[in-house]
Amino acid sequence: MSHAFRELLRKVGSGIHTNENLTRAEAAAATRMILLQEATPAQIGAFMIAHRIRRPTGEELAGMLDAYDELGPKLQPISAPYPVMVLGVPYDGRSRTAPVTPLIALILATAGCPVVLHGGDRMPTKEGEPLVNFWRGLGVDWTNLPLEQVQQVLEQTGIGFIYLPLHFPLAHGLVPYREQIGKRPPFATMELMWCPYAGEAHVVSGFVHPPTEGMFQEAFARRKTPLFTTVKGLEGSCDLPRERTAIIGLGRLNCEFERLHLHPRDYGFEGKNVPFDSPSQVIAALQSVLQGEPSELMNSTLWSSGFYLWRCGLCSSIEAGIAEAGRLLTGGEVRQKLRAVQGAIAPLQLTH
């Protein structure tokens, strides 16, 4: 048993009137002991569920991110005209709406803004379809590339993917605890802010519940994150909704946090979000969009990608971003980018 961890657990797990918030340093120390499994399984499970019930503070999330920075993988800086956009989406996947995140990444990279994504396999508690499986359906398998080869692909194509089981096994080792406690632990919130890239980055964090955004703001402020965006997206992802107003936060270091409410009807995209029927159905729809064929998923892709092309500074307005995304898709340039990613990965996979 770790006596040092027990003291931190006491602070988090005491009653409603006696519990104490951890300092940033204490949260980092607790996360480090959890990742290294210096704490016992009983202690780790107790900490996760107690922290879940009490809810983490922004300062605690900042400390947790510090530990991830210390022990986790980092892609090294690349030469790019725009900060690398890191899209933070829930690791436990999608089950209700079709994702367009891979298409957003391809469109941004095609236009000149590199993208880094991260995630693992099917994960509790939701057990939704993970992001890596949609990429695999598009002919891109990120699951067996060592970190240095992901670095090569990022440098060549402007897209990289950190795959937890291979690149961050310490974090992947926490998956059984998620299953056993039956609830998303605060690590699931922290992961949405994690930036596994060492250069100039623009962190985009999806969320579901409004209080989460406040935690994001505090954590980013404490860590002096230069540039970030928060999105109340589909199933907590970075995909903009079409059935409701998109609630977005625009953050920059030493600047006032800005609130943006985007009404899809104002841009001609109000409608139903495309439902998730099956992985094969979604992958076929993604491939149709890459062919430039009109569809509801095409509209969802244009809506989200247009926003991100504006947000990263590639386009002067959201309307211009939507038009540019359409041009890149119908002109076949995004399809060429996908082939470039496939071509960059294929010879590397032959070495394993």
Secondary structure, 3 states (H helix, E strand, C coil): CCHHHHHHHHHHHCCCCCCCCCCHHHHHHHHHHHHCCCCCHHHHHHHHHHHHHHCCCHHHHHHHHHHHHHHCCCECCCCCCCCEEEEECCCCCECCECCCHHHHHHHHHHHCCCEEEEECCCCCCCCCECHHHHHHHCCCCCCCCCHHHHHHHHHHHCEEEEEHHHHCHHHHCCHHHHHHHCCCCHHHHHHHHCCCECCCEEEEEECCCHHHHHHHHHHHHHCCCCEEEEECCHHHCCCCCCCCCEEEEEEECCCCCEEEEECHHHHCCCCCCCECCCHHHHHHHHHHHHCCCCCHHHHHHHHHHHHHHHHCCCCCCHHHHHHHHHHHHHCCHHHHHHHHHHHHHHHHHCCC
